[in-house]
Each structure stands twice: as structure tokens, then as C-alpha cells.
Amino acid sequence: MVVRAARYGLAQAVSTDAGKTWREEDTPFTKSFNVNTRFFLRKLASGNLLLVANDTPKGRANMTAMLSADDGRTWPWKLVLDERESVSYPDGTQAPDGSIYLIYDRGRYLFDAQEILMAKFTEADIKAGTSLGDTSRFKQQVSKLKDEGGGVRFSGETQEILAEWERIKAVGTKDAATRREESERAEPGRTKK
């Protein structure tokens, strides 16, 4: 089992009894790739492992497909699917013909971004580090919140929403008497019940 961990990236646990007990490993899942962002991992029909994640020390840029033939010890083949900033949360599947379909988002909190994108590629593309065929596709827009009437409506709105959320959380931690006193001070003409 591999999970995103705050301490050092991709943490792993091992079970040798069909999941009844687990042992957390002291080392990360892979030493050649160790970023604390959402990732997608699956075994392909060929037996190779596919890892899709942000291939950057920090941040969410360079959405990259990586291939391992030795159960994740090394990742010798890489294909950058989207080099832009704010690309994250990949998920995907492999079709019966061997094509790999991946979906991810870009700019979830950025005005005029907020897209869901798709990529279609093959193991051969990853090994070559580039698209080899006419059927491979990258950065294909599936949807954009603004076009659907949703999402962030102006630059800076996300910061305003987060500031309001922090204010609400701070108020929520105060006891009821303190909140009542603050409310009465804010509305001095209000009668007490």
C-alpha cells in the first residue's frame, strides 16, 4: 500500500498475510521520486508499474507519467503530460487496447482556469519520452467551471473565501457566552431576552 504522507512523500506499508496485518516501511516507496502530492499508481497489463504525479521537488507542476519494470525501485522512463503550474489529482485507467487514459485538474482555485483535463498515451510513448502516434492526446479540456457558470468568479475570490472560513472557525471555537457578548456589542440597540 502506498499513500501520500506529509513527512516525506510516498509512504508505504507492506502486508504478507493478505491484508490482515501491515508493517510500515522506514523508507519511502521510491527514492527516485518523493513528492507529497496526490498521485496515481497502477499495474499495467504488461506487468509494469505506472506512476503519474507532479515531477517537481515542491508544488504541482510537471504532471508526469513514469514507468517502472522493477516494482517501483527505479523509474527509468518518463513522459511529461502537462508542464504547467497548478496541475494535480491524476486518476486513470488502461483500455483493452493498451491505451492509458488519465484525467486531472488544473487551477482549481485560479480564476479563469479551473479545468478538468484528459490525456491519452501508451507505454511506448512513456518509454520514448514523447508522443509516438496520432492517437495520443495531451491537455485535452473535458470541462471548465467558468463555462458551466461555476467556480471562482474573480481574481482574489479564493483568498477572500479562505479568510472568511478562518474567521468562522475562530468564532466557532469561542464559547457561547463570548459569542453572545460580541453580538451584543456589534448591535448595541438590540434588546436582551
Secondary structure by P-SEA (a helix, b strand, c coil): ccccccccccccccccccccbbbbbcccccccccccccbbbbbccccbbbbbccccccccccbbbbbbccccccccbbbbccccccccccccccccccbbbbbbcccccccccbbbbbbbbcaaaaaacccccccccccccccccccccccccccaaaaaaaaaaaaaaaaaaccaaaaaaaaaaaccccccc
